[in-house]
Structure formats: structure tokens, C-alpha cells
Amino acid sequence: MKKIIVLILVTVAIAAYTFWPKAHVEEPVIMSLQVNEADKTLRIAYIVEKKRETRLTNIQYDTTSIVPTEANDVTVIETQNGYELREESMALTDEQLTYALNFGSGTLPVAVSFDDDLPIETIAIIVRQNEVVQAVEDGDMLRYTYTAASDETIRVIGHFDSAALISFEQNGTATDFPLTLTAGQSVDVLIHEPYKLSSDDHLLLEIVTTDKTIQKNVALTQPMPKGYLKEAVRNAVQ
């Protein structure tokens, strides 16, 4: 009898670990927020506890306010450990899209409101059509090759609003910055853990040279691993 009780307790513990959240989510954890020029759409992906009936109520940037409609699409992208990664997408007016595209940089400061919670300040990635580039899969990474159109010195390459990590190679050897390239020379950007966190998710690269900033958007492709949402929540609430 004792063995049966112990077995039941172990089974319950395993089930609880697998399906129940380990950290309470006071507010949605925003994982991806992007303005896409190609389809004139704003997409936001966020983590909430599975049973929470959270709805997006407003996204504000500058004097522009985007309010979802009742018919707004809400999609559950992933369910793990009692959490859901949900996505909401909204069609943008020409005026809303033009403001974002003309903002200047590749990111746009926004305030996101859910239900009656206080607004969450974050950034939206602006995915301009002429800045989307292709990367190739390299094992569990993505590899994007940047080729200099003219002689230039890269001071730094940064990335925005993704949990992915990046490193750099030139001719198969790890490299760092500043890095001087002559016209036609290239450097590889290796994207580690390129998990796709929305239906059309991109990582923004900003390549800063001595005289300009170049923006490139790389589509993220890999499915997130088991336990990823739980880890993301743990990092967010620390």
C-alpha cells in the first residue's frame, strides 16, 4: 500500500511539474511585437497563464492609438507548463503604418495595455520590406552573411527584441569589432536559439559603421523547445 501511495504522489508531482506554472504571471510577458510593412499588420505575442482571459486593449505610440476590435484575431501559438503563448494581429491604417515606417530607426517605443493593467512600456520592431534578408540554417543556428558594398569599418553589430544570441565569424574564424571590410568582403552573423515566437517573427540587426547604421531583418524559423515558456516567465519575473 505504501508503495502505491508513493507511486501516486510521484505521478502527481511529475504532472504538476509538467503542466502547472512555476511562477505566477502578474502581467503578460511580451515576447514579440512587430510592425510589418509587407502585410500592413502589427503582431504581438505574449505569455499568460493558460486559464487567464487576458485581452489586449490598446497599443500607444506617440499620439497614435491602436485599439483592437472584437473581431481581432487571437491565436494560441504554444502551450507549455500551464502557460500559453498567444498572438494578436491588427491591420494598420495607411497613416499608422506610415508613421512607423518614417520613425527613422528600426525600433518604435510603445506602451501596451491589457485589460485594466498598467501600460507596459516596450519597443516594436519595424520590419521594412527592403530590409528583410535571408539567412541559412546551420545546425541549430541561422547564419546571415553581410557583404560590404564599399570599404567600411563596422564598429558593432547589435540585435533587438529577441531572446536569441549572436556571434560573428569571418572566413570560418571567430571575429570581433571594430572590423574593417573592403568592398566585397563579408562577415557572418551567427544567430543562436533563433526561436520563432510569433507567426511571422524577425530579429532586427543593426550594423553600425563609422558613418552610417544599416538595418536588416532576419526571419526566425526554429520551433521553441519544451519548457521555453516557463524559462521565459522565470527570467521576466526575477
N, C-alpha and C positions, 0 to 999 in steps of 0.2 A: 504493500500500500504506500509506504514512504517513497519507494522508487517511482510509483505512478504520480504521486503528488509533485515530486521533484521534476519529473519529466514535463508535467503540465506547466509548472512555474517557468521552466526554461523555455518552453514553447511560447508562452505568453510574453516573456521578456524579449525573445527574438522578434516576435511580431510587433511588439511595441517599439523596438528599436528601428525596425524596418519601415513602419507605416506612420508613426506618430512624430510630430515636430519635436525637436530638442530645444528650440528656443522660440519663445512667443514673439510674433511679429506685430509690434505696435502700429506700424505704418507700412504700406507696401514698399518693397525693396526694388527700386527701378534698376533694370539690367540693361535696357537698350531703349534709346529714344532718338529717332532719326527722321529727318525731312528728306524725302526722295523726290528729286526733280522729275525723274522719268515717268512716274505714275501720279505725280502731284498728291502724294499721300504722306501723312505723318503717322508713324507707327511707334507705339510704346509697349514695351514688355516689362512686366513686373512680377515679383513673387509675393504671394499671400498664403495664409493658411487655407487649406482646401475648403473648409466649411464657411469661410468668411465671404459674405455677399458684398464685396467691395466694388464700387463703380467709380470710374474716372469722371470728374465733374467739370474740370477746366484746366487748360494749359495757357499760361500767360507769358508773352514776351513783348517787352516794351509796352506799347498801348494796344497791342493785338491780343485778342482773347479768342481761343478756340474752344467751343463748347460742344461736347458730343451730343448726338441726337439719340432718341430712344432706339432707333434702328441701327445704332452704332455696332459694328462687328466686335464681338468678344470671343476670342479663341483660346482654348487651353492648349498650350504647346507641349507641356510636360507636367507629369505628376510624379513626385518623389517624396517619400518620407513624410507624408501628410501636408506637403506644400504643393502649390500649383504655380507654374509659370504661365501667366496669361498675357495675351496680346490684344490691344485695341488699335484699330486703324481708322483714320479720319481723312476724308477727302478735303484738300485745301482749296480755297478760292484763289484766283489768279493774284489778288492783292496780297494774301497771306504768303503765298509761295514766293512772289517777287521780293517781298521784304526779307525773307530768309536768305534767298539767293544773293541779294545785294548787301548782305550784312558785312561782307568783307573777309572774315575769317572762315574756317571750316567748322566752327562751333558757335552755338547761339545760346546765351543764358536764358533759362526759362524757369518758371515756377509752376509746379504741377500740384493740382488739388484733387484729393479723393474724398468723397462723402463730406463729412464735416471736419476732417482732419486739417491741421495747419498746412499751408502750402510747402512743398518740398522743392528747394532750390537745387537745380542741376543744370546740365547742358544738353542740347540737342546737337547731334551730328548732322551736318548738311551734306547730302550726297548729290553732288552736281554731276550731270551726265558726262561732261568732258573730263572728269577727274576719276572715273571708275576705271580700274586696271585689273588685269588678270594675274593671278598667282597660280603656281603649280603645286600639287600635293607632293610632299617629300616625307614619306613615312607618316608620322602623326603630326607633321608640321605643314605650313604653307611657305612657299619660297617666292618672294617677289623680287625681280631684278630691275633695279633703277639704272638707266643709262644716261649719262650726261650728254646733253645736246651741244654743249660748248665747254670750254675749260672753266672749271669752278672748284671751289673748296667748300665741302659740306662741313658745317660747324656741328650739327647734331641732327638726328632723326628721332622724332618723338611720335607717340601714338596716343589716341584719345578714345575714351569711353568704352573700353573693353577690358575684360579681365585677362586677356591674352598678354603674353610677354614677347618681347622681340630681342633678337641678337643680330649680328652682322658678320658677313663673310665677304672676302674678295679673293677670287681665284682659289676658292676652297679653304682659305685660311681665315681664322677669326681676325676681325679688324675693329678699330675704334676711331674716334673722331677727335680733332679735325682730320678730314681726309680729302686730299686734292686729287681730282679726276681731270684728265684731258678729254676732249670731245671724243665720244665713242666708248670710253671706259665705263665700267659699271661696278655696282656694289649690290650684294644680295641682302635682302631683309628677310630673316627667318622668323616666322610667326609661330610661337609655341602655344599650344592649347587654343586653337582657333575655333572655339565652340560657337555654333550658330544659336543665338539666343532670341531670335525673332524669325518671322517667316522670310525676311529679306534683310539680313544683318551685315553691316560693314564695319571694318576697322579703318579709322582715319589715320593716315601717316602724314606728318608734317616734316618736310625735308627743308631744313634751314641752311642756306648757303650764306656767304659773306654779303650778298647783295639782294637776296630775294627769299621768299618762302614758297615752296611748291607743295601742293596738297594732292594726295592720292587716296582713293577709297578702295579697299580690298574686300571682296565678298568673303565672309566667313562660312565655312562649309561643314565642319565636323559636328556630329551629334554630341551632346553633353554626356559625360559618364554618370553612372549611378552615384547617388549621394552628392551630386554637384550643387543642387539647390540648398540642401542642408548646410553645406560648407559656405555657400554664398551668404546665407542668412546669418550664420555664426560670425562671419567676418563683418557683416553690416551692423550687428548689434553690440559688438565689442566696444 
